[in-house]
Amino acid sequence: MKAARYYDQRDIRIEDIPEPELKPGTVAIDVAWCGICGTDLHEYLEGPIFIPPKGSPHPISGEEAPVTMGHEFSGTISALGDGVTDLEVGQNVVVEPYIIHSDVETGPGHAYQLSKDMNFIGLGGRGGGLSEKIVVERRWVHAIGDIPLDQAALIEPLSVGHHAFVRSQAKSGDTAIVGGAGPIGLLTAAVLKASGLTVYISELSEARKKMARDTGVADQVFDPRDGDVAQRVRDLTGGKGADVGFECSSVPVVLNMLMDAVRPGGVIVNVSIWGHKPEVDMPSLVLKEIDLRGTIGYANDHPSTIKLVQEGKLDLAPFITAKIPLDDLVSGGFDQLINNNEEHVKILVNPTA
């Protein structure tokens, strides 16, 4: 079968590899669509990061570069391993793409995303969505009902936004300011809006501002070049400030804006992955008693996220900005997101095209 294999920085190859083996307790999936994630871009430009480099196999998967990429994917069940009785061949599904130790609990209330040696399918080994087929453990498979398979490929990044919302402990009626309208910022805003919050977004890019407006995920969109964003948030909240802020840009000035924009006692959730260590406005954090929280991945967020889509509380279709075959992954996918990123939210790849 065809698969996209990561060897090193700027070295991704489309290769023919053996089909994965169905084992007891696993599910075989024919991949329909796989999104290109910002993490994939970081690996391509700066990695290996999550991907275990040649000579340093991952302690759980035992794999090292080259590995098959892709962790935002949807597909159809093609076979069930022995012991899997609660799913059916032909069901459409998404995968929660974790690699964790087998003895780590994954039920409600367990923070398995923080477990030792955690990594992701499509980065740390165990196949990936940028291939025609994959076999995964049953516990990571989620049925999606009648959600279209292309839209379902966005469930994984949407779950990142949902987990950030859960971490914030925000509630319906609260006001949120989102810093950055890239893919994760937009999808986080979509979750917030679907959950009953008033949502403001700060963004420079004209294309991304338009996407935020057109999709309805923001009540207002601010351009920091047009004035003080924090002051505009205070003006709209009777001088109080936002209840919660979400850092989705990995840009220091955006983090500082959020420090200014949230109310005393407010919460800021960092959603983005930083490639450097930023300075933090500690005086504001101390004097305003701001709660700055980290977030990584998701933990039991997929069912709630799937339900939001099934109930029609948010529409994922507008966030899909291109669809390409696997052979065009680098030129039509990675290069586009690097050189023309303002025009794209999510590029989907069809591994069988």
C-alpha positions as CSV (number, residue, x, y, z in Angstrom):
1,M,0.0,0.0,0.0
2,K,1.0,3.6,-0.5
3,A,2.2,5.7,2.5
4,A,3.9,8.9,3.3
5,R,7.1,8.2,5.2
6,Y,9.1,10.7,7.2
7,Y,12.9,10.2,7.0
8,D,14.2,13.6,8.2
9,Q,13.7,17.4,7.8
10,R,12.2,18.1,4.4
11,D,12.5,14.4,3.5
12,I,9.1,12.8,3.2
13,R,8.7,10.0,0.6
14,I,5.7,8.3,-0.8
15,E,6.5,4.6,-0.7
16,D,4.9,1.2,-1.1
17,I,5.0,-0.6,2.3
18,P,3.3,-3.8,3.6
19,E,-0.3,-3.6,4.8
20,P,-0.6,-3.7,8.6
21,E,-1.4,-6.9,10.4
22,L,-4.8,-7.4,12.1
23,K,-4.2,-8.6,15.7
24,P,-6.6,-9.5,18.6
25,G,-8.2,-6.4,20.1
26,T,-7.5,-4.2,17.1
27,V,-9.5,-2.6,14.2
28,A,-8.5,-2.4,10.6
29,I,-9.5,0.8,8.9
30,D,-9.4,1.9,5.2
31,V,-8.4,5.5,5.5
32,A,-10.6,8.0,3.7
33,W,-9.1,11.4,4.5
34,C,-6.2,12.7,6.5
35,G,-5.5,16.3,7.5
36,I,-2.1,17.9,7.5
37,C,-1.5,19.3,11.0
38,G,0.7,22.1,12.2
39,T,2.7,19.5,14.1
40,D,3.4,17.8,10.8
41,L,4.7,21.1,9.5
42,H,7.0,21.5,12.5
43,E,8.3,18.0,11.9
44,Y,8.9,18.7,8.2
45,L,10.7,22.0,8.8
46,E,12.3,21.6,12.2
47,G,12.0,17.9,13.3
48,P,12.3,15.3,14.3
49,I,10.4,16.4,17.4
50,F,7.7,13.9,18.2
51,I,9.0,11.5,15.6
52,P,11.8,9.3,17.1
53,P,14.9,9.9,15.1
54,K,16.9,7.2,13.5
55,G,18.8,5.3,16.2
56,S,16.5,6.4,19.0
57,P,13.4,4.1,18.9
58,H,10.3,5.2,20.8
59,P,10.1,3.3,24.1
60,I,6.5,2.2,23.5
61,S,6.2,1.6,19.7
62,G,9.8,0.6,19.3
63,E,9.9,2.5,16.0
64,E,12.2,5.1,14.7
65,A,12.4,7.2,11.5
66,P,11.3,6.4,8.8
67,V,7.7,6.3,10.1
68,T,4.3,6.7,8.4
69,M,2.8,10.2,9.1
70,G,-0.7,11.4,9.7
71,H,-2.8,11.6,12.9
72,E,-5.9,13.6,11.8
73,F,-7.9,11.0,9.9
74,S,-11.2,9.3,9.2
75,G,-12.0,6.0,7.5
76,T,-14.2,2.9,7.3
77,I,-13.7,-0.3,9.3
78,S,-12.6,-3.2,7.0
79,A,-12.0,-5.9,9.6
80,L,-12.2,-6.6,13.3
81,G,-9.6,-8.5,15.4
82,D,-10.6,-11.2,17.8
83,G,-12.3,-9.9,20.9
84,V,-13.7,-6.7,19.2
85,T,-17.5,-7.2,19.4
86,D,-18.9,-3.7,19.8
87,L,-18.1,-2.3,16.3
88,E,-19.1,-3.5,12.8
89,V,-17.3,-3.8,9.5
90,G,-18.5,-0.9,7.3
91,Q,-18.8,1.6,10.1
92,N,-17.3,5.0,9.6
93,V,-14.9,6.0,12.3
94,V,-12.2,8.4,13.5
95,V,-9.2,7.5,15.6
96,E,-7.9,9.1,18.8
97,P,-4.3,8.8,17.8
98,Y,-2.5,8.0,21.0
99,I,0.5,5.8,21.7
100,I,0.6,5.1,25.5
101,H,1.7,2.3,27.7
102,S,-0.8,-0.6,27.8
103,D,-1.4,-0.4,31.5
104,V,-2.4,3.3,31.4
105,E,-6.1,3.8,32.2
106,T,-8.1,5.7,29.6
107,G,-11.6,5.9,31.2
108,P,-13.3,9.1,32.3
109,G,-11.3,11.2,34.7
110,H,-7.9,9.7,33.7
111,A,-5.3,12.2,32.4
112,Y,-3.8,9.6,30.0
113,Q,-2.5,12.4,27.7
114,L,0.0,13.2,30.5
115,S,1.3,9.6,30.9
116,K,4.9,8.8,30.6
117,D,6.3,8.4,27.1
118,M,3.0,9.5,25.5
119,N,3.2,10.0,21.7
120,F,0.9,10.0,18.7
121,I,0.0,7.5,16.0
122,G,1.4,9.0,12.8
123,L,4.3,10.6,14.6
124,G,5.7,8.1,17.1
125,G,4.9,5.0,14.9
126,R,2.1,2.5,14.7
127,G,1.2,3.5,11.2
128,G,-0.6,6.7,10.2
129,G,-3.4,8.3,8.3
130,L,-1.3,9.3,5.4
131,S,-1.5,5.7,4.2
132,E,-4.2,3.6,2.5
133,K,-4.8,1.4,5.6
134,I,-4.1,1.3,9.3
135,V,-4.7,-1.0,12.2
136,V,-5.2,0.5,15.7
137,E,-6.2,-0.7,19.2
138,R,-10.0,-0.8,19.8
139,R,-9.9,1.8,22.6
140,W,-8.9,4.5,20.2
141,V,-11.7,4.0,17.6
142,H,-14.8,6.2,17.7
143,A,-17.8,5.7,15.5
144,I,-19.1,8.9,13.8
145,G,-22.5,7.9,12.5
146,D,-23.5,10.0,9.5
147,I,-20.8,12.7,9.8
148,P,-19.3,13.0,6.3
149,L,-15.9,11.4,6.2
150,D,-14.1,14.5,4.9
151,Q,-15.5,16.6,7.8
152,A,-14.8,13.8,10.2
153,A,-11.0,14.2,9.6
154,L,-11.3,17.5,11.5
155,I,-12.6,15.8,14.6
156,E,-9.1,15.3,16.0
157,P,-8.0,19.0,15.8
158,L,-11.5,20.0,17.0
159,S,-11.0,17.8,20.0
160,V,-7.8,19.8,20.8
161,G,-10.0,22.9,20.9
162,H,-12.6,21.0,23.0
163,H,-9.9,19.9,25.5
164,A,-8.7,23.5,25.8
165,F,-12.3,24.6,26.5
166,V,-12.6,22.0,29.2
167,R,-9.3,23.1,30.7
168,S,-10.5,26.7,30.9
169,Q,-13.6,25.7,32.9
170,A,-15.5,28.4,31.0
171,K,-19.3,28.1,30.8
172,S,-22.1,29.3,28.6
173,G,-22.5,33.1,28.9
174,D,-18.8,33.8,29.5
175,T,-16.7,35.9,27.2
176,A,-13.6,34.5,25.5
177,I,-10.7,36.2,23.5
178,V,-8.8,33.9,21.1
179,G,-5.4,35.0,20.0
180,G,-4.7,33.7,16.5
181,A,-7.1,32.4,13.8
182,G,-5.1,29.6,12.4
183,P,-6.6,26.1,12.2
184,I,-6.5,25.5,15.9
185,G,-7.6,29.0,16.8
186,L,-10.6,28.8,14.5
187,L,-11.6,25.3,15.7
188,T,-11.2,26.3,19.3
189,A,-13.4,29.3,18.6
190,A,-16.0,27.0,17.0
191,V,-16.2,24.9,20.1
192,L,-16.5,28.0,22.3
193,K,-19.3,29.4,20.2
194,A,-21.1,26.1,20.1
195,S,-20.9,26.0,23.9
196,G,-22.6,29.3,24.3
197,L,-19.7,31.7,24.8
198,T,-19.3,35.2,23.3
199,V,-16.1,34.9,21.3
200,Y,-13.7,37.5,20.1
201,I,-10.7,36.8,17.9
202,S,-7.5,38.7,17.3
203,E,-5.8,38.1,14.0
204,L,-3.6,39.9,11.4
205,S,-4.3,37.9,8.3
206,E,-7.1,39.1,6.0
207,A,-7.9,35.6,4.8
208,R,-8.1,34.2,8.3
209,K,-10.2,37.2,9.6
210,K,-12.6,36.5,6.7
211,M,-12.8,32.8,7.6
212,A,-13.6,33.7,11.2
213,R,-16.4,36.0,10.1
214,D,-17.7,33.8,7.3
215,T,-17.9,30.7,9.6
216,G,-19.6,32.6,12.4
217,V,-17.2,31.3,15.1
218,A,-16.5,34.9,16.3
219,D,-18.9,37.6,17.4
220,Q,-16.2,40.2,16.5
221,V,-12.8,39.9,14.9
222,F,-10.1,42.4,15.8
223,D,-6.9,43.4,13.9
224,P,-4.3,44.5,16.4
225,R,-3.0,47.0,13.8
226,D,-6.3,48.9,14.1
227,G,-6.1,49.6,17.8
228,D,-5.6,48.1,21.3
229,V,-7.3,44.7,21.3
230,A,-7.4,44.4,25.0
231,Q,-9.0,47.8,25.3
232,R,-11.7,46.9,22.8
233,V,-12.4,43.7,24.8
234,R,-12.8,45.8,27.9
235,D,-15.0,48.3,26.1
236,L,-17.3,45.5,25.1
237,T,-17.4,43.9,28.5
238,G,-18.2,47.0,30.6
239,G,-14.6,47.5,31.5
240,K,-14.3,44.1,33.0
241,G,-12.3,42.1,30.4
242,A,-12.7,38.6,29.0
243,D,-13.4,35.7,31.4
244,V,-11.0,33.4,29.4
245,G,-8.3,33.8,26.8
246,F,-6.9,31.1,24.5
247,E,-3.3,31.5,23.1
248,C,-3.3,29.8,19.6
249,S,-0.5,31.6,17.9
250,S,2.8,30.9,19.7
251,V,3.6,34.6,19.4
252,P,4.8,36.5,22.5
253,V,2.9,39.7,21.8
254,V,-0.3,37.7,21.5
255,L,0.3,36.1,25.0
256,N,0.9,39.6,26.4
257,M,-2.3,40.9,24.8
258,L,-4.3,38.1,26.5
259,M,-2.7,39.0,29.8
260,D,-4.0,42.5,29.3
261,A,-7.4,41.5,27.9
262,V,-8.6,39.0,30.5
263,R,-10.3,40.2,33.7
264,P,-8.7,40.0,37.1
265,G,-8.9,36.4,38.2
266,G,-9.4,35.3,34.6
267,V,-8.0,32.2,32.9
268,I,-5.6,31.9,29.9
269,V,-5.2,28.5,28.3
270,N,-2.2,28.0,26.1
271,V,-3.2,25.8,23.2
272,S,-0.3,26.4,20.7
273,I,3.0,24.5,20.6
274,W,5.9,26.8,21.2
275,G,9.2,26.3,19.4
276,H,10.9,28.7,21.8
277,K,10.6,30.0,25.4
278,P,8.8,33.3,25.5
279,E,8.9,35.9,28.1
280,V,5.8,36.0,30.2
281,D,4.3,39.2,31.7
282,M,4.6,38.0,35.3
283,P,3.6,41.3,36.9
284,S,0.2,41.1,35.2
285,L,-0.1,37.5,36.1
286,V,0.6,38.2,39.7
287,L,-1.3,41.5,40.2
288,K,-4.4,40.3,38.3
289,E,-4.2,36.7,39.8
290,I,-4.4,35.3,36.3
291,D,-4.5,31.5,36.0
292,L,-2.3,30.5,33.1
293,R,-2.9,26.8,32.1
294,G,-1.3,24.5,29.6
295,T,-3.0,21.9,27.5
296,I,-1.9,19.0,25.3
297,G,-4.0,16.8,23.1
298,Y,-7.2,15.6,24.6
299,A,-8.6,13.1,27.1
300,N,-12.0,11.6,26.5
301,D,-12.9,14.7,24.4
302,H,-13.7,12.8,21.2
303,P,-17.2,11.7,22.2
304,S,-18.3,15.2,23.2
305,T,-16.8,16.7,20.1
306,I,-18.5,14.1,17.8
307,K,-21.8,14.9,19.5
308,L,-21.4,18.6,18.9
309,V,-21.0,17.9,15.1
310,Q,-23.8,15.3,15.0
311,E,-26.2,17.8,16.7
312,G,-25.4,20.4,14.1
313,K,-24.0,22.9,16.6
314,L,-21.0,23.5,14.4
315,D,-20.3,23.0,10.7
316,L,-16.8,21.7,9.8
317,A,-17.2,21.9,6.0
318,P,-16.1,25.5,5.6
319,F,-12.8,24.8,7.3
320,I,-11.7,22.4,4.5
321,T,-9.8,24.6,2.1
322,A,-8.3,22.0,-0.3
323,K,-8.3,18.3,-1.1
324,I,-5.3,16.6,-2.7
325,P,-4.1,13.0,-3.5
326,L,-1.3,11.5,-1.5
327,D,1.2,11.9,-4.4
328,D,0.8,15.7,-4.1
329,L,1.5,15.7,-0.3
330,V,4.6,17.9,-0.4
331,S,3.9,20.2,-3.4
332,G,0.2,20.6,-2.9
333,G,0.1,20.2,0.9
334,F,3.3,21.1,2.9
335,D,4.5,23.7,0.4
336,Q,1.1,25.4,0.3
337,L,0.8,25.5,4.1
338,I,4.4,27.0,4.3
339,N,4.2,29.5,1.5
340,N,0.5,30.2,1.2
341,N,-0.7,29.5,4.7
342,E,-3.1,32.5,5.0
343,E,-5.3,30.9,2.3
344,H,-5.7,27.6,4.1
345,V,-7.2,26.2,7.2
346,K,-7.2,22.5,6.6
347,I,-5.8,20.6,3.6
348,L,-7.1,17.0,3.4
349,V,-5.3,14.2,1.7
350,N,-6.9,11.2,0.1
351,P,-4.4,8.3,0.4
352,T,-6.1,6.2,-2.3
353,A,-6.5,8.9,-5.0
